[in-house]
Amino acid sequence: GRGGNYVINTGGEKVYSEEVEEVIKSNPKARDVAVIGIPDDKWGEAVTAIVELNPGEKATEDGIREFCRGKIAGFKIPKNVVFHKVARTGHEKIMRFEMIEVALKGMGK
């Protein structure tokens, strides 16, 4: 998808990656964020965040989810959070395909 048009279909709801990315990016611990959909038996796609932390920062999956609570609808809150560097092209586009691979590895799949 181009720009903000990367859509995750989760449990019949549409989630726009950029909206979730912006919320998590507003966390002072986060340096960069990529939000992708991971195929999921129950949800169709599970909202998954790859979070690159600022140097020296520590965070947990639950901490990131907690941060999102009240800022976005519950179904948009990432089901999975993986801490890893976010890959971007020279044009600052998130390399979503690579990020899906990273997320699956990080989730032990």
PEDAHU-V323405 format. One record per residue. N is the residue number from 1. RES is the residue in one small letter. PSI is psi in degrees with one decimal (999 if undefined). Layout:
[[N,RES,PSI] [N,RES,PSI]]
This chain:
[[1,g,155.6] [2,r,136.9] [3,g,-119.7] [4,g,11.4] [5,n,11.0] [6,y,112.3] [7,v,134.7] [8,i,129.2] [9,n,111.4] [10,t,118.5] [11,g,37.5] [12,g,-2.0] [13,e,150.0] [14,k,132.9] [15,v,126.7] [16,y,120.5] [17,s,-45.8] [18,e,-34.7] [19,e,-44.7] [20,v,-39.0] [21,e,-44.8] [22,e,-41.7] [23,v,-49.7] [24,i,-34.9] [25,k,-23.6] [26,s,-6.5] [27,n,123.6] [28,p,-20.6] [29,k,-21.9] [30,a,129.1] [31,r,-41.0] [32,d,155.7] [33,v,138.6] [34,a,130.2] [35,v,127.4] [36,i,169.0] [37,g,131.8] [38,i,129.5] [39,p,134.3] [40,d,130.9] [41,d,-40.8] [42,k,-42.7] [43,w,-6.8] [44,g,-66.2] [45,e,139.7] [46,a,128.2] [47,v,123.9] [48,t,130.2] [49,a,130.4] [50,i,120.0] [51,v,122.6] [52,e,117.2] [53,l,154.8] [54,n,150.4] [55,p,134.3] [56,g,-6.6] [57,e,149.5] [58,k,143.1] [59,a,162.0] [60,t,162.9] [61,e,-48.7] [62,d,-36.5] [63,g,-41.5] [64,i,-42.9] [65,r,-42.6] [66,e,-42.0] [67,f,-34.8] [68,c,-24.6] [69,r,131.6] [70,g,-16.4] [71,k,-30.6] [72,i,161.9] [73,a,149.0] [74,g,-40.5] [75,f,-14.0] [76,k,-13.9] [77,i,131.1] [78,p,133.0] [79,k,-31.5] [80,n,142.2] [81,v,125.9] [82,v,132.4] [83,f,118.1] [84,h,158.2] [85,k,140.5] [86,v,125.3] [87,a,129.4] [88,r,153.5] [89,t,176.0] [90,g,-21.8] [91,h,16.9] [92,e,12.7] [93,k,137.7] [94,i,133.9] [95,m,84.2] [96,r,-36.7] [97,f,-47.0] [98,e,-38.0] [99,m,-32.4] [100,i,-42.8] [101,e,-46.9] [102,v,-43.5] [103,a,-45.5] [104,l,-41.5] [105,k,-46.3] [106,g,-27.3] [107,m,2.2] [108,g,29.2] [109,k,999]]
